[in-house]
Amino acid sequence: MPVSQQKIQANRRNAAKSTGPRTTRGKQRSSRNATTHGLYCQHLVLPGESEQIFQVLREAWLLRLSPQDVLELLIVDRIVAAAWKLQRLQAAESLIHAQQAERMWEVEQKDRQQAEE
């Protein structure tokens, strides 16, 4: 079924009003709208994570591996990024399992209630 000309014009008027965020802060915030687990994010330290803890982790790796040139520093930074993301993934994994366990417990309780009735 074709869309009426009136509907098309209304959609265009509404689209003209929706120009997205205008401030720098709003643009930064909306750039993270699709963040789920944070493995493929442009930013390494996400909102809610500690920049300070990240820097301590990085310094520990730098002290332990003591890179001698830019290439080695690049490799250490890749190790730090991988370690940081792995910690994030492990935390997300435990939360997901906890949520699934809670859902299973709720279903089990509901089944027991129905069986008693």
N, C-alpha and C positions, 0 to 999 in steps of 0.2 A: 504494500500500500504506500503510495507516494506521500511525502511530507508536504503539508500545505505551505504556501508562501508566507503566511502569517507566522507559522511556527518557525520557519527558517529565519525570519527577521527578528523574532523574539530571542532565538538562540544567539544571533549575532549581537544583539543589544546586551544580553547577559554576559557574553564572552568579552565584550569591550570593558565591562566593569571589573572582570577578574584578571588583573594584570600581575598578580603574584606579589611577593614581598618587594618593598621598595627600599628599605633601609639595609645597610650593610649587615647589621645584626640579624634582621629578618631573613636575609639571603643565606647567611651562614647557618641559621637554624633550619631553614627549609632544605638546605643541601644534605641534611642528615635524616630526612623524612623516611627514606627507605632502609635505614639501618636496622638489621635484624640481629645477626650474631656478631657482626663487626670484623669478620675475617677479610673482607675485600674493601674495607673503608680506605678512603684517601688519607684520613687522619689516623695516626697510630694510637694516640691516647684519646679515648672518647669521653664525652660528658659523663660524669659520675665516676670516672677513674681518676686516680691520683697521678698528676704529672710528676710530683715529688718522688713517689714510689718508683715510677718508671725511670727517673734519672738515677736513683740509687741502684736499681737493677743494671742500668747501662754502665754506670761507673764500676760496679763489681765485675762485670764482664771485661771491661777495658783493663782493669787492674790484673785480672786473672790471665788474660790472653796477651796483654801488652803489644798491640799492633805497632809495627815499625815503619809502615808507610801507608799511603792513601788506600791502596788496594786492600791491605790487611784491615784497615779501619772500616772500609766498606763491608768486608766480610763479617767483622764483629757486629756492625750495625744490623746486618741481615740476621745474624744469630739472635741479637737482642729483640728484634721485631718478631721473629718466629717464637721465641720464648714468651714474649708478652701476649701474643695472640693465642698461644697454646694455653696459657693460664686463663685467658678469657673464655676460651672454648670449654675448658674443664669446668669452669664455674657455670657456664650456660648449660652444659650437659647435666650437671647435678640438679639444676633448677628444673630442667625438662623432665628428668626422671621423677623428681618430687611431685610435679604437677600431674604426671601420668599416674603415679601411685595414688594420689588423692582422688583422681577421677575414678580409678578402679575401685577404691574403697567406697566411694559414694554409690557407684553402681551396685556393688555388693550389698550395701545397706538397703538400697531400694529393693533389690531382689529378695532379701530376707524379709522385709516388711510385707511385700506382696505375697510371699509364701505363708506368712503368719495369718494373713487375712484370708 
